[in-house]
Amino acid sequence: SQIETVLINNGYAANYLIIVDRVNMTDTLEVQVEMTPEMFTDSIGDIDARQKALVDGLKSMLGLKAKVTLVAPKSIIRSEGKAVRVIDKRKI
């Protein structure tokens, strides 16, 4: 997928979770991305810069702005079989 391409180009493994929600009648998009163990030890400033680079990369490739949250390695739940990549929290 295009998201995986952006992640791999920025040095991440392709383990991520997309969360769609609705806040004040506006749809929101968050992409949670697992850091590698090496990235997890970086300073807060480095992590902020990494998040901004992913926001910019996703906006450039997808044409929309997503909130990016970097999470600890192995913190996104793995499922047996096909991976769950999207959670839709909207109450439509």
C-alpha positions in Angstrom: 0.0 0.0 0.0 1.0 3.6 -0.3 1.2 4.0 3.5 3.6 1.0 3.7 5.8 2.7 1.0 6.0 5.9 3.0 6.9 4.0 6.2 9.5 1.8 4.5 11.1 4.8 2.8 11.4 6.5 6.2 13.1 3.5 7.9 10.1 1.9 9.6 8.8 -1.7 9.5 5.4 -1.9 7.9 3.5 -2.4 11.2 0.8 0.3 11.5 -2.8 0.9 12.5 -5.2 3.4 10.9 -7.9 4.9 13.1 -10.8 6.8 11.6 -13.0 8.8 13.9 -15.4 11.7 13.8 -14.9 14.8 15.9 -17.4 17.7 15.8 -18.9 16.4 12.5 -15.5 16.1 10.9 -13.8 12.9 10.0 -10.3 12.4 11.5 -7.5 10.1 10.4 -4.7 8.9 12.7 -1.9 6.5 11.7 -0.2 4.8 14.6 3.3 3.5 13.6 5.6 1.2 15.5 9.1 2.5 16.0 12.0 0.2 15.6 13.9 -0.5 18.9 16.7 1.9 17.7 14.2 4.7 17.1 12.5 4.1 20.5 15.7 5.3 22.3 15.8 8.6 20.4 15.2 11.9 22.1 11.8 13.5 22.1 13.0 16.1 19.6 14.1 13.2 17.2 10.7 11.5 17.7 8.8 14.8 16.9 11.0 15.2 13.8 10.2 11.6 12.7 6.5 12.2 13.2 6.6 15.4 11.1 8.5 13.6 8.3 5.8 10.9 8.2 2.9 13.5 8.3 4.6 15.3 5.3 5.3 12.0 3.5 1.7 10.8 3.9 0.3 14.2 2.8 2.5 14.2 -0.3 1.6 10.6 -1.3 -2.1 10.5 -0.2 -3.1 14.2 -0.6 -4.5 14.4 2.9 -3.2 15.2 6.3 -3.2 12.5 9.0 -2.2 12.7 12.6 0.8 10.4 13.1 1.5 8.8 16.5 4.8 6.8 16.9 4.3 4.0 19.4 6.7 1.6 21.1 8.0 -1.5 19.3 5.6 -4.5 19.4 2.7 -2.4 20.9 0.3 -2.8 18.0 -1.7 -6.0 18.4 -0.9 -8.7 16.0 -3.7 -10.8 14.8 -3.6 -14.4 13.5 -4.3 -14.5 9.9 -5.0 -11.3 8.0 -3.7 -8.2 9.8 -6.3 -5.6 11.1 -5.0 -2.3 9.7 -8.1 0.0 10.0 -10.3 0.7 13.0 -13.4 2.9 12.3 -14.7 4.5 15.5 -17.2 6.7 13.7 -20.9 6.4 14.9 -22.7 6.9 11.6 
